[in-house]
Amino acid sequence: MLINFLQSLYDHNCPLPSEAVVYNRLIEDIEYFSISPQVYFYLKQQDRLELTPPFFQNRLKNTFNQVLIQNLFIKNQTEKILSILDELGIPAIPLKGVLFAEKYFGHVAARSTSDIDLLIKPHDLENVIECVKELGYIMEVECAPGHFHCSLSKELPGSPVPLVVKIHWDILKENTSEFSIEEFWFKSTSFKQYKHVKQLSDVHTFYMICLHTWRHNLDSMKHFLDIIQMIHVMGNHIEYVNLFNEATRHKTLNRLKRTLSIVYRTFPHVKEIQTLPFLQQKGLYWQYEAIRDSSFRNVKVYVDYFDYLFFSFDTVKQRLIAINEWLRPSEYHLSKELKSEKGTNFKDYLILYNKRWFGFLKSVFLHK
């Protein structure tokens, strides 16, 4: 239902639902995926908001206004950090967030966000951390081994959720590709009035969003809308052939193919804007039901998970690393999956394997 509705927002040949009862379920799905601002802004732009029931309009508008206040505050905090880094001559690139919403969605509140993501040079990490700490942020728990970012957070008055600043020095885990973040820096362009703060090129922004979406295994419709919106905004300027050639060098091609295959299959209208330069489909077992209901389990859920986990990679070496990390997760990942404290032992691995095995058996025998 939600997918058909979202399709109608981009494809005017698809009419909006006419039954009020349908909107009761739609608003639940929309709020579940935190995409109320996008839906509100699309309908408002198209002068179709009044074609929906009043309660639906009000729910969307209220959330949009809340996001507007939140995003304006996050934008202010982002600009403070960028200005300090720029004054110190520290290169930085803002990723996603409110700046992404403004540039590709057309309004600061047209896409909700809760974090500030910055790309910096690895050798500047300690200096950037100190700059962010001076603004009242404190270091969160240590990041995963081999990962590519760390986080600092600050409690906000009247908000149960802290504002998080994620400092990235890369966008992919070590040993999973031959990706070079320096190429992103080289093709970045000037950003506003800053001397040292840059912005990613449109193509590399799209590349990053696709990799980010893959990393989450397309677990939210928010990821779909990010990619679809960029396709609509950029059109044939994406130049898939050049992008896929770059991904081939980086050994990330299967990740792009899987992500875009699922997006194009779910929202087929994007083929009319830009066709994919390959025929073989990937991610055939991805299911909307699995991301809408966390308790939904069937055999296809596990097949999709293993396909994502092991066969998204381009080389045998990458797959072997992924298999080894799944069979023998680090202490950090083991404690996270079991939701336990660190200091794990062999018994914890047995608990993990038991949990995985019985979860699979349950899905086989209790679901069709």
HELIX and SHEET records of a PDB file:
HELIX    1   1 LEU A    2  TYR A   10  1                                   9    
HELIX    2   2 ALA A   20  TYR A   32  1                                  13    
HELIX    3   3 SER A   36  GLN A   45  1                                  10    
HELIX    4   4 LEU A   49  LEU A   51  5                                   3    
HELIX    5   5 PRO A   54  GLU A   87  1                                  34    
HELIX    6   6 GLY A   97  PHE A  100  1                                   4    
HELIX    7   7 ALA A  101  PHE A  105  3                                   5    
HELIX    8   8 PRO A  122  ASP A  124  5                                   3    
HELIX    9   9 LEU A  125  LYS A  133  1                                   9    
HELIX   10  10 ILE A  181  PHE A  186  1                                   6    
HELIX   11  11 ASP A  202  ARG A  215  1                                  14    
HELIX   12  12 MET A  221  MET A  234  1                                  14    
HELIX   13  13 GLY A  235  ILE A  238  5                                   4    
HELIX   14  14 TYR A  240  HIS A  250  1                                  11    
HELIX   15  15 LEU A  253  THR A  266  1                                  14    
HELIX   16  16 PRO A  268  GLU A  272  5                                   5    
HELIX   17  17 TYR A  288  ARG A  292  1                                   5    
HELIX   18  18 VAL A  299  PHE A  311  1                                  13    
HELIX   19  19 VAL A  316  LEU A  327  1                                  12    
HELIX   20  20 GLU A  331  LEU A  338  1                                   8    
HELIX   21  21 PHE A  346  LEU A  366  1                                  21    
SHEET    1   A 5 ALA A  92  LEU A  95  0                                        
SHEET    2   A 5 ASP A 115  ILE A 120 -1                                        
SHEET    3   A 5 LEU A 163  HIS A 168  1                                        
SHEET    4   A 5 HIS A 149  LYS A 154 -1                                        
SHEET    5   A 5 ILE A 138  MET A 139 -1                                        
SHEET    1   B 2 THR A 189  SER A 190  0                                        
SHEET    2   B 2 LYS A 198  GLN A 199 -1                                        
END                                                                             
